[in-house]
Amino acid sequence: MTPPPPPIPPPHRALLVLIALLSGLTFAFAAALVAQAMHAEPRDIVQWAGGTFVTVTLLVLEIDRALR
C-alpha cells in the first residue's frame, strides 16, 4: 500500500488557488466577449461569465486535487 503524498506547503497551495482564480477570470472574460459579440442581453452576459468563472475555477482545482 502506497502512503499518501505529503501535503503541499501553504505557499504552493496559495499559488495553485491563485492560478485557478486567474484561469477562471480569463475564461469568464472570454465568455463575456463572445456573449457580447452575439448581442446577448446584459443579464445573459453576466450569467455566462459567472457560470464560466465558477466552472473553470472548480475544474482547475479539481484537476490539481486529482494530480496530487
N, C-alpha and C positions, 0 to 999 in steps of 0.2 A: 504494500500500500504506500503510495507516494504522499509525503507530508504536504500540507497546503503551502502555497507560496507565502513568503513573508509579506506583511502589509507594506504598501507604498508609503515612503516617508511623506509627511504633510506638505512640504514644498512641491513635490512632484504631483501630488494629488490636486493641489490648488491649480497647478498649470494645466492639468488634464481637464479640470472643470472649466477653466478659462478658455481652452481650445474648443470645448463643446459649446460654450455660450457664443463665442465668436463665429463658429460654424453656423449655429442657429441664426444669428443675426444676418450673416451673409446670405444665407438661403432665403430668409424672410424678406430681405431687401429685394432679392431677385424675383421672388414670387409677387411682391408688390408691383415691381416694374412690369412684369408680364400681365398682371391683372389690369394695371393702368393702360397698357397698350391695347388691351381688349375692350377698353371703355367700360369697365365694370363700375358699379356704384361704389362710393367711398366706403360704405359699410362692408361690402363684399371684399374690397381690397384689404381692409383691416382684418377681416376674418381669415382670408387666405394667408396673409403674412403671419398672423398669430398662430394659426394651425401649423404652418410650416416651421415656425420657430420652435414650437413645443415638440413637434415630431422629430426634427433633425437633432435638437439638443438631446432628447432622450435616446435617440438612436446612437449617437456618438458615445454617450455614457454607457449604454448597454454593450456596445462593441468593446469599449475599454474594459468593462467588467468581464466579458467573455474571454478576452485575451489574457487576463491575469491568471 
